[in-house]
Amino acid sequence: MRVLGIESSCDETGVALYDSSSGALVHALHSQVDLHRAYGGVVPELASRDHVQRLLPLINDVLQRAGAKRQDIDAIAVTAGPGLAGALLVGCGVAAGLGYALGKPVVPVHHLEGHLLSPLLGNPAPAFPFVSLLVSGGHTQFLQVLSPGQYALLGDTLDDAAGEAFDKTAQMLGLGYPGGPEVSRLAMAGVPGALRLPRPMIDSPTLDMSFSGLKTAVLTAVQRMDPASESARADIARAFVDAVVDVLTAKAVQALARTGLSDLVVAGGVGANVQLRAGLDQAITARSGRVYYPPAQLCTDNGAMIAYAGYVRLAREGAGATRAGARPLRVHPRWDLCNLDAD
């Protein structure tokens, strides 16, 4: 089965073709970072317009590199939520039109399920069941994953996502956009322990998290530092990164202990952070577990994870209920991962 994946939930346009028999995967990605950099964040209207311009050329590029024609597509998987409403509508509109024209099933995919299953495209791949840490600019969650489609929420952020806190910290430190990689690089020059920031909820008996207070602590430290001191900026970045890593690592260990599982799967853009990976690897290995990550190029939003998640859903549910025209294709700017039947 060949599944075309379309991702347009925010500021990256992703297209991929997944072949279930050979495992072949061709994908293309266009990032809108340059488009939004001047604004310090994503402008929804600009994002939607750019998706309109990029999607069809990317689809043609992927098919050409795969040596396939549109008629060779067996199904189309598209991100239906969560995300920016206008951006989601672009992807779903293209998917619905293509599915109708080709008479092929169109599978609505939950964006976070795509991230959650993306490590299964790696080698080695994790085996079910496992605990998953979804950590990105919009979400920071721990889930117990029993099998595809069976997810139980263990803990969530009560306010800011970790990736959002990274971006806001970058702004306060005068760094570029997107902020996560910039903060991580600056932190490498910081002195460990030169400044200590709070670890919100690290001792809480729940698996919930909070990062807004940490963000406020960064602002206080920035206001007190010498504006001309590069070392002070690096120390703040180091203290911030260490605090985030400590919280996520402690909660990950707690999640594994609570579920009795040994393996942790990390997905989402912040999962590419080198300090977080080092902290999780050390903590989970110490308790005889293992941490799995997506392939490096699939950490951020991409069409490959959507194509694969669509294939998994088709294999689980069959194509009948998703055949083009069988039911409306709706977008869900807010969509609970533990309630996938909302589509």
C-alpha positions as CSV (number, residue, x, y, z in Angstrom):
1,M,0.0,0.0,0.0
2,R,1.2,3.5,-0.9
3,V,0.0,6.3,1.3
4,L,0.5,9.9,0.5
5,G,1.0,12.0,3.7
6,I,0.2,15.7,3.9
7,E,1.1,17.9,6.9
8,S,0.1,21.6,7.1
9,S,-0.9,22.2,10.7
10,C,1.4,25.2,11.4
11,D,4.5,26.6,9.7
12,E,5.9,23.6,7.9
13,T,4.5,22.1,4.7
14,G,5.3,18.4,4.6
15,V,4.6,15.7,2.0
16,A,5.7,12.1,1.9
17,L,4.9,8.8,0.2
18,Y,5.1,5.7,2.4
19,D,5.2,2.2,0.8
20,S,4.1,-0.5,3.3
21,S,5.6,-3.4,1.3
22,S,9.1,-2.1,0.9
23,G,9.2,0.4,3.7
24,A,10.3,3.0,1.1
25,L,9.7,6.6,2.1
26,V,10.2,9.7,0.1
27,H,9.5,13.0,1.8
28,A,9.8,16.7,1.2
29,L,9.5,19.6,3.6
30,H,9.3,23.3,3.3
31,S,9.9,25.4,6.4
32,Q,8.4,28.8,6.8
33,V,11.0,30.0,9.4
34,D,12.3,32.8,7.1
35,L,8.7,33.9,6.4
36,H,7.9,34.4,10.1
37,R,11.3,35.4,11.5
38,A,10.6,39.1,11.2
39,Y,7.5,38.7,13.4
40,G,9.1,36.6,16.1
41,G,6.4,33.9,15.7
42,V,4.0,32.3,13.3
43,V,1.5,34.6,11.6
44,P,-1.5,32.3,10.8
45,E,-2.7,34.1,7.6
46,L,0.8,34.1,6.1
47,A,1.2,30.4,7.1
48,S,-2.0,29.4,5.3
49,R,-1.1,31.4,2.1
50,D,2.3,29.8,2.0
51,H,0.8,26.3,2.3
52,V,-1.4,27.0,-0.7
53,Q,1.6,27.9,-2.8
54,R,3.8,24.9,-1.6
55,L,1.6,21.9,-1.4
56,L,1.0,20.9,-5.0
57,P,4.7,21.4,-6.1
58,L,5.8,19.3,-3.1
59,I,3.3,16.5,-4.0
60,N,4.6,16.5,-7.6
61,D,8.2,16.5,-6.3
62,V,7.7,13.5,-4.0
63,L,5.9,11.5,-6.6
64,Q,8.6,12.2,-9.2
65,R,11.4,11.2,-6.9
66,A,9.5,8.1,-5.9
67,G,8.9,7.2,-9.6
68,A,5.2,7.1,-9.0
69,K,2.1,8.7,-10.6
70,R,-1.0,10.0,-8.8
71,Q,-2.9,6.9,-9.8
72,D,-0.4,4.8,-7.9
73,I,-1.5,6.3,-4.6
74,D,-3.7,3.9,-2.6
75,A,-4.7,6.3,0.1
76,I,-4.1,9.9,1.3
77,A,-3.4,10.7,5.0
78,V,-3.7,14.4,6.1
79,T,-3.3,16.2,9.3
80,A,-6.8,17.2,10.5
81,G,-5.8,18.7,13.8
82,P,-4.8,20.1,16.1
83,G,-3.3,23.2,14.6
84,L,-4.1,26.5,13.0
85,A,-7.6,26.3,11.5
86,G,-6.7,28.0,8.2
87,A,-3.5,26.0,7.7
88,L,-5.3,22.7,8.4
89,L,-8.0,23.7,5.9
90,V,-5.4,24.0,3.2
91,G,-4.1,20.5,3.7
92,C,-7.5,18.9,4.1
93,G,-8.9,20.7,1.1
94,V,-6.1,19.4,-1.1
95,A,-6.4,15.9,0.3
96,A,-10.2,15.9,-0.2
97,G,-9.9,17.1,-3.7
98,L,-7.2,14.6,-4.6
99,G,-9.0,11.7,-2.9
100,Y,-12.3,12.6,-4.8
101,A,-10.5,12.8,-8.1
102,L,-8.6,9.5,-7.7
103,G,-11.4,7.7,-5.8
104,K,-9.1,6.9,-3.0
105,P,-9.6,6.8,0.8
106,V,-8.7,10.0,2.7
107,V,-7.6,9.4,6.3
108,P,-7.7,12.3,8.9
109,V,-4.7,12.0,11.1
110,H,-4.1,13.5,14.6
111,H,-1.0,15.6,14.4
112,L,0.3,14.3,17.8
113,E,-0.4,10.7,16.8
114,G,1.9,11.3,13.9
115,H,4.6,12.5,16.2
116,L,3.9,9.7,18.6
117,L,4.3,7.0,16.0
118,S,7.3,8.6,14.2
119,P,9.9,6.7,16.2
120,L,8.5,3.5,14.7
121,L,10.1,4.7,11.4
122,G,13.5,4.5,13.1
123,N,15.9,1.5,13.4
124,P,15.6,0.0,15.9
125,A,12.0,0.8,16.5
126,P,10.3,0.5,19.9
127,A,7.8,-2.3,20.7
128,F,4.4,-1.7,22.4
129,P,3.6,-0.9,25.1
130,F,5.7,2.1,26.1
131,V,5.5,5.5,27.7
132,S,5.7,8.5,25.3
133,L,6.9,12.0,25.9
134,L,5.4,14.4,23.4
135,V,7.4,17.6,23.7
136,S,7.0,20.4,21.2
137,G,6.2,24.1,20.9
138,G,2.5,23.5,21.6
139,H,2.4,20.4,23.7
140,T,4.2,18.7,26.5
141,Q,2.5,15.4,27.5
142,F,3.3,12.0,28.9
143,L,1.1,9.1,27.6
144,Q,0.9,5.4,28.1
145,V,0.8,3.8,24.7
146,L,-0.6,0.2,24.7
147,S,-1.0,-0.1,20.9
148,P,-1.8,2.1,17.9
149,G,-4.9,4.1,18.8
150,Q,-4.9,3.1,22.5
151,Y,-3.4,6.1,24.4
152,A,-3.9,7.1,28.0
153,L,-2.9,10.6,29.2
154,L,-0.6,10.4,32.2
155,G,0.4,14.0,32.6
156,D,0.2,17.4,30.8
157,T,1.6,20.9,31.1
158,L,-0.8,23.1,33.0
159,D,0.3,26.2,31.1
160,D,3.1,26.7,28.7
161,A,4.6,23.9,26.6
162,A,8.3,23.3,27.0
163,G,8.9,24.5,23.4
164,E,7.0,27.7,24.0
165,A,9.1,28.4,27.1
166,F,12.3,27.9,24.9
167,D,11.0,30.4,22.4
168,K,10.1,33.0,25.0
169,T,13.4,32.5,26.7
170,A,15.2,33.1,23.4
171,Q,13.3,36.4,22.9
172,M,14.2,37.6,26.4
173,L,17.9,36.7,25.7
174,G,17.8,38.5,22.3
175,L,18.3,35.4,20.3
176,G,16.9,34.5,16.9
177,Y,13.7,32.7,15.8
178,P,13.0,29.8,16.2
179,G,14.4,30.0,19.8
180,G,14.9,26.4,20.8
181,P,18.1,25.6,18.9
182,E,19.5,29.1,19.7
183,V,19.0,28.7,23.5
184,S,20.5,25.2,23.4
185,R,23.6,26.4,21.6
186,L,24.1,29.4,23.9
187,A,23.6,27.1,26.9
188,M,26.7,25.1,25.9
189,A,28.8,28.1,26.7
190,G,27.2,28.6,30.1
191,V,28.8,27.5,33.4
192,P,26.8,24.7,35.2
193,G,25.5,25.9,38.5
194,A,26.4,29.5,38.0
195,L,22.7,30.3,38.3
196,R,20.0,28.1,39.5
197,L,16.4,28.5,38.4
198,P,13.3,26.8,39.9
199,R,12.1,23.3,38.8
200,P,8.4,23.8,38.9
201,M,6.4,20.8,40.1
202,I,9.4,18.5,40.0
203,D,8.4,17.1,43.4
204,S,4.7,17.0,42.6
205,P,3.0,13.5,43.0
206,T,1.3,14.0,39.7
207,L,2.9,13.8,36.2
208,D,1.6,17.3,35.3
209,M,4.1,20.0,34.6
210,S,4.3,23.8,34.6
211,F,6.8,26.1,32.7
212,S,5.2,29.6,33.1
213,G,7.0,30.2,36.5
214,L,10.3,29.1,35.0
215,K,9.8,31.6,32.2
216,T,9.1,34.4,34.8
217,A,12.3,33.4,36.7
218,V,14.2,33.8,33.4
219,L,12.8,37.3,32.9
220,T,13.9,38.3,36.4
221,A,17.4,37.0,35.8
222,V,17.6,38.9,32.5
223,Q,16.5,42.1,34.1
224,R,19.2,41.7,36.8
225,M,22.1,40.8,34.5
226,D,24.7,43.0,32.9
227,P,23.3,43.6,29.3
228,A,26.8,43.7,28.0
229,S,27.8,40.4,29.5
230,E,27.7,37.5,27.0
231,S,28.7,35.1,29.8
232,A,25.7,36.1,31.9
233,R,23.4,35.4,28.9
234,A,25.0,32.0,28.5
235,D,24.7,31.2,32.2
236,I,21.0,32.1,32.1
237,A,20.5,29.9,29.0
238,R,22.3,27.0,30.7
239,A,20.3,27.4,33.9
240,F,17.0,27.4,31.9
241,V,17.9,24.3,29.9
242,D,19.1,22.4,33.0
243,A,15.8,23.2,34.7
244,V,13.7,22.0,31.8
245,V,15.8,18.8,31.4
246,D,15.6,18.1,35.1
247,V,11.8,18.4,35.2
248,L,11.2,16.3,32.1
249,T,13.7,13.7,33.2
250,A,12.2,13.4,36.7
251,K,8.7,13.1,35.3
252,A,9.8,10.5,32.7
253,V,11.3,8.3,35.4
254,Q,8.1,8.7,37.5
255,A,5.9,7.8,34.5
256,L,7.9,4.6,33.8
257,A,7.8,3.6,37.5
258,R,4.0,4.3,37.7
259,T,3.2,2.2,34.6
260,G,5.7,-0.5,35.2
261,L,7.1,0.0,31.7
262,S,10.8,0.3,30.8
263,D,10.9,2.0,27.4
264,L,10.4,5.7,26.7
265,V,9.6,7.1,23.3
266,V,10.3,10.8,22.8
267,A,8.7,12.7,19.9
268,G,8.2,16.3,18.9
269,G,10.6,19.1,18.0
270,V,12.0,19.6,21.5
271,G,13.0,15.9,21.4
272,A,15.9,16.9,19.1
273,N,17.4,19.0,22.0
274,V,20.9,17.5,22.7
275,Q,20.8,18.3,26.5
276,L,17.4,16.7,26.9
277,R,18.5,13.6,25.0
278,A,21.6,13.3,27.2
279,G,19.6,13.7,30.4
280,L,16.9,11.2,29.4
281,D,19.4,8.6,28.1
282,Q,21.4,8.7,31.3
283,A,18.3,8.5,33.6
284,I,16.5,5.8,31.7
285,T,19.5,3.7,31.1
286,A,20.3,3.7,34.8
287,R,17.0,2.0,35.4
288,S,17.7,-0.6,32.7
289,G,15.3,1.0,30.2
290,R,15.8,2.5,26.7
291,V,14.9,5.7,25.1
292,Y,13.7,5.8,21.4
293,Y,13.7,8.9,19.2
294,P,12.5,9.6,15.7
295,P,15.1,9.8,12.9
296,A,16.7,13.2,13.2
297,Q,14.9,14.6,10.1
298,L,11.5,13.6,11.4
299,C,11.6,15.3,14.8
300,T,9.9,18.4,13.5
301,D,6.6,18.5,11.7
302,N,6.7,16.4,8.5
303,G,4.6,14.5,6.0
304,A,6.4,11.2,6.7
305,M,4.9,10.8,10.2
306,I,1.4,11.6,8.8
307,A,1.8,9.1,5.9
308,Y,2.8,6.4,8.4
309,A,0.1,7.2,10.9
310,G,-2.4,7.1,8.1
311,Y,-1.2,3.7,7.0
312,V,-1.4,2.4,10.6
313,R,-4.9,3.7,10.9
314,L,-6.0,2.1,7.6
315,A,-4.4,-1.2,8.7
316,R,-6.4,-1.0,12.0
317,E,-9.8,0.2,10.7
318,G,-9.9,-0.6,7.0
319,A,-10.5,1.8,4.1
320,G,-14.3,1.6,3.9
321,A,-15.1,4.2,6.5
322,T,-12.5,6.6,5.1
323,R,-13.3,6.4,1.4
324,A,-13.6,9.7,-0.3
325,G,-17.1,11.1,0.0
326,A,-18.1,8.6,2.7
327,R,-18.1,11.3,5.3
328,P,-17.1,14.9,5.6
329,L,-13.5,15.7,6.3
330,R,-13.4,18.1,9.2
331,V,-10.6,20.1,10.8
332,H,-10.1,20.1,14.5
333,P,-7.9,23.1,15.7
334,R,-8.3,21.5,19.2
335,W,-8.4,17.7,19.3
336,D,-7.9,15.3,22.3
337,L,-5.4,12.6,21.3
338,C,-7.3,10.2,23.6
339,N,-10.5,10.8,21.6
340,L,-9.5,10.0,18.1
341,D,-13.1,9.2,17.0
342,A,-13.8,12.9,17.1
343,D,-13.2,13.1,13.4
